[in-house]
Amino acid sequence: MTAQASPASRQSSTRDDVQFAPAEGQEGDRRIAYAEYGVETGSPVVFLHGTPGSRRLAELFEPAARDSGVRLLAPDRPGYGRSDPWPGRSIRDGEPIVRAVLDHAGIDAARLVAFSGGAPYAFAAAAGMPARVNRVDAVAGATPPEYVHEPPAVQRVLSGVGSTAPPVLAALLRAQRWVAARRDPSFVVAQYTTGDPTAAVSDRAAEVVRGDFLEALARHRSGAVAEFRQTAAEWDVDFGDIDAPVRLWHGDDDENVPIAAVRRFEAALPTARLEVLDGADHLGTLLRSVPATLGD
């Protein structure tokens, strides 16, 4: 495929240069959209956004990627942003999604950084193609349901509606996007923070988070509906097949993904190490861990 990006635009934090990777192994002509940030000749890292989310969230990593000499590739998972929907996809499809991006970008192996709902798909990719994943950094990452003893109320509602009435959840997400497009960025930021959403988040970061949310649901809602349902059900990932080191970055004030479940999950991952960020909420964990996740 021919890239749509202009090399000169690589330094802009508001660009929307998109490349399209053909999705092999899927029925029909489906494509994965992805954007690149950082240094074109740098060490490759694939960033997997949250649920809902898009490639646009990786704009937060642009300065750190340049400073660390990283080539950051950020795909829209199927049914988000500009990636085509894939009816019937599962968490295990994290493997072909990441593989399509690596193949299209001409990369043999890369590190994976996954935020929140992107973590299951990073683990699936690491388990499915261990030779091509050098490390996994799960930042405020979702955990398998068997380790979640008390799911947050919002997560229970979203996964429940996604499982029993997908069209209703799609309509709710569409309405939420309509409101977010007309409100201050704090409306979206509040979904990922504890307390005052403007207290610890810069104006630029808030704008990126809002733009990510709007882009995620701009064309489709199927990606979010599928993932709210999938993360609450059996993941069907063999964690014993993950050879790469795994770092679990998690804030002890994260109300979206409580740290108790992450501690239980760490004990089940042979290659995992938990890094606790004192006083960090869901979004705060992402903002504070950026430099370290991109370092070698």
C-alpha positions in Angstrom: 0.0 0.0 0.0 1.1 3.6 -0.5 1.6 5.7 2.6 -0.5 8.8 2.9 2.0 10.6 5.1 4.3 13.5 4.3 7.7 13.1 6.0 7.7 16.8 6.8 4.6 16.4 8.9 6.2 14.0 11.3 7.0 16.8 13.8 3.4 18.0 14.1 1.4 16.9 17.1 -1.9 17.5 15.3 -1.2 15.7 12.1 -3.5 12.9 10.8 -1.1 11.1 8.4 -2.5 7.6 8.0 -1.1 4.5 6.4 -3.2 1.4 5.7 -1.9 -2.1 6.3 -3.8 -5.0 4.5 -5.2 -7.4 7.0 -4.1 -10.9 5.9 -6.1 -13.9 6.9 -9.5 -12.0 7.1 -12.4 -12.5 4.7 -12.8 -9.6 2.3 -10.6 -6.5 1.7 -10.1 -5.1 5.2 -7.4 -2.6 6.3 -5.8 -1.5 9.5 -5.1 2.3 9.7 -2.1 3.4 11.6 -0.1 6.5 12.2 3.6 7.0 12.9 5.2 9.3 15.5 8.8 9.9 16.7 11.9 9.1 14.7 11.4 7.4 11.3 14.6 5.3 11.7 14.2 4.7 15.4 13.7 1.6 17.5 10.1 0.3 16.7 7.3 0.4 19.3 3.7 -0.4 18.5 1.2 1.5 20.7 -2.3 0.0 21.3 -4.9 2.4 22.4 -7.6 2.0 25.0 -11.4 1.1 24.8 -12.7 3.2 23.1 -9.7 4.8 21.5 -7.7 5.4 18.3 -4.2 6.0 16.9 -4.6 9.7 17.9 -3.8 8.9 21.6 -0.2 8.2 20.6 0.2 12.0 20.0 0.8 12.1 23.8 4.0 10.1 23.2 5.4 12.2 20.3 8.0 14.3 22.3 9.1 11.3 24.4 9.4 9.2 21.2 11.7 11.7 19.6 13.8 12.1 22.7 14.1 8.3 23.1 14.8 7.6 19.4 11.7 5.6 18.9 9.6 4.9 15.8 6.1 4.7 17.3 3.4 3.0 15.2 -0.1 3.5 16.5 -2.9 1.5 14.8 -6.7 1.9 15.0 -8.0 -1.5 16.0 -10.8 -2.8 13.7 -14.0 -0.8 14.0 -12.2 2.3 15.4 -11.1 5.5 13.6 -10.2 4.7 10.0 -9.8 0.9 10.4 -12.4 -1.3 8.8 -14.8 -3.2 11.0 -14.2 -6.9 11.4 -17.4 -8.7 12.4 -16.7 -11.6 14.7 -13.1 -10.6 15.7 -11.8 -11.7 19.1 -9.0 -10.8 21.5 -6.8 -13.4 19.7 -7.0 -11.2 16.6 -4.5 -8.9 18.4 -1.9 -11.1 16.7 -2.9 -10.5 13.1 -3.6 -6.8 13.8 -0.1 -6.2 15.1 1.5 -8.5 12.5 -0.2 -6.5 9.7 1.2 -3.3 10.9 4.7 -4.8 11.4 4.7 -6.3 7.9 3.5 -3.2 6.2 6.1 -1.1 8.0 8.9 -3.5 7.2 9.7 -4.3 10.8 10.8 -7.7 12.0 10.2 -7.3 15.7 9.0 -4.5 18.1 8.1 -3.7 21.6 4.4 -3.2 22.5 3.0 -0.5 24.7 -0.7 -1.0 25.5 -3.0 1.3 27.4 -6.1 0.1 29.3 -8.3 -1.9 27.0 -5.4 -2.4 24.5 -3.6 -4.7 26.9 -5.6 -7.9 26.1 -4.7 -7.5 22.4 -1.0 -6.9 23.2 -0.9 -10.1 25.3 -2.5 -12.0 22.4 0.0 -10.7 20.0 2.9 -11.5 22.3 1.6 -15.1 22.9 0.9 -15.7 19.2 4.2 -14.4 17.7 6.8 -14.5 20.4 9.7 -14.0 17.9 8.3 -10.6 16.9 7.5 -9.1 20.3 10.5 -8.0 22.4 8.7 -6.6 25.4 5.2 -5.7 26.5 4.4 -2.6 28.6 0.8 -2.7 29.8 -0.1 0.7 31.1 -3.2 0.8 33.4 -4.1 -2.4 31.5 -7.3 -4.3 31.7 -7.0 -7.7 33.4 -8.7 -11.1 32.6 -12.2 -11.4 34.3 -11.1 -14.2 36.5 -8.8 -11.9 38.4 -11.5 -9.1 38.8 -13.4 -9.8 42.0 -15.4 -6.6 42.0 -15.7 -4.9 38.6 -16.3 -1.1 38.6 -20.0 -0.4 38.1 -19.5 1.4 34.8 -17.6 -1.5 33.4 -20.3 -3.9 34.5 -22.9 -1.8 32.7 -21.0 -1.4 29.5 -20.0 -5.0 29.2 -23.5 -6.1 30.1 -25.2 -3.9 27.5 -22.5 -4.8 25.0 -23.3 -8.5 25.5 -27.1 -8.4 25.7 -28.0 -5.4 23.5 -25.2 -4.3 21.2 -27.3 -1.8 19.2 -28.2 0.0 22.5 -24.6 0.4 23.5 -23.7 1.6 20.0 -26.4 4.3 20.3 -25.2 5.3 23.7 -21.7 5.7 22.4 -22.8 7.7 19.5 -24.8 10.0 21.8 -21.8 10.4 24.1 -19.6 11.4 21.2 -22.1 14.0 20.1 -22.0 15.5 23.6 -18.2 15.3 23.8 -17.8 17.2 20.5 -19.7 20.1 22.0 -18.3 20.1 25.5 -15.0 21.1 27.1 -12.2 18.4 27.0 -12.7 17.8 30.7 -16.0 16.0 29.8 -13.9 13.2 28.3 -10.9 13.4 30.6 -13.2 12.9 33.6 -13.9 9.3 32.4 -10.2 8.5 33.0 -9.4 10.5 36.1 -10.1 10.6 39.8 -11.2 13.9 41.3 -10.9 17.2 39.4 -10.2 16.2 35.7 -8.3 19.5 35.1 -6.0 19.3 38.1 -3.2 17.2 36.8 -3.8 17.2 33.1 -2.3 19.8 30.8 -4.5 21.6 28.2 -2.6 19.9 25.4 -3.0 16.4 26.9 -6.8 17.1 27.5 -7.2 18.1 23.9 -5.4 14.9 22.7 -7.6 12.7 24.9 -10.7 14.4 23.6 -9.6 14.2 20.0 -8.8 10.5 20.5 -12.3 9.8 21.8 -14.0 11.7 19.0 -11.9 9.9 16.4 -12.5 6.5 17.9 -16.2 6.7 17.4 -16.4 9.0 14.3 -17.1 6.3 11.7 -18.0 3.2 13.6 -19.0 2.0 17.1 -18.5 -1.7 16.4 -15.0 -1.7 17.8 -15.9 -0.4 21.2 -19.1 -2.6 21.4 -17.1 -5.7 20.6 -14.3 -4.9 23.1 -16.5 -4.0 26.0 -18.0 -7.5 25.5 -14.7 -9.3 24.9 -12.7 -8.0 27.9 -15.4 -9.2 30.3 -15.5 -12.7 28.8 -12.9 -15.5 28.5 -9.8 -14.0 26.8 -8.6 -17.3 25.3 -5.0 -16.2 25.5 -2.3 -18.7 26.6 -0.2 -16.5 28.8 2.4 -19.3 29.1 3.3 -18.7 25.5 4.5 -15.2 26.3 8.4 -15.2 26.3 8.9 -11.5 26.3 9.3 -9.5 29.5 6.1 -7.9 30.7 5.9 -4.7 32.8 2.6 -3.8 34.3 2.5 -0.1 35.0 -0.4 0.8 37.3 -1.5 3.6 39.6 -2.8 2.7 43.1 -5.6 5.3 42.6 -6.9 3.8 39.4 -10.7 3.5 39.7 -11.2 2.2 36.1 -9.0 -0.8 36.6 -8.5 -1.4 40.3 -4.9 -2.4 41.2 -6.0 -5.4 43.3 -6.9 -7.3 40.1 -3.6 -6.4 38.6 -1.7 -7.8 41.6 -3.5 -11.1 41.2 -2.8 -11.1 37.4 0.9 -10.4 37.9 1.2 -13.6 40.0 -0.1 -15.6 37.0 2.4 -14.1 34.5 5.8 -15.8 34.7 7.6 -12.9 32.9 5.7 -10.0 34.5 6.8 -7.3 36.9 4.4 -4.7 38.5 5.5 -1.1 38.6 3.2 0.8 41.0 2.7 4.6 40.6 1.7 6.1 43.9 -1.3 8.3 43.7 -1.8 7.9 39.9 -5.3 7.4 38.4 -6.0 5.7 35.1 -4.9 8.6 32.8 -2.3 9.7 35.2 -0.6 6.4 35.0 -0.3 6.8 31.2 1.0 10.4 31.4 3.6 9.5 34.1 4.9 6.3 32.6 5.4 7.5 29.0 9.2 8.1 29.2 9.9 4.8 30.9 7.8 2.7 28.6 9.7 4.1 25.6 13.1 3.6 27.1 15.2 0.5 26.4 
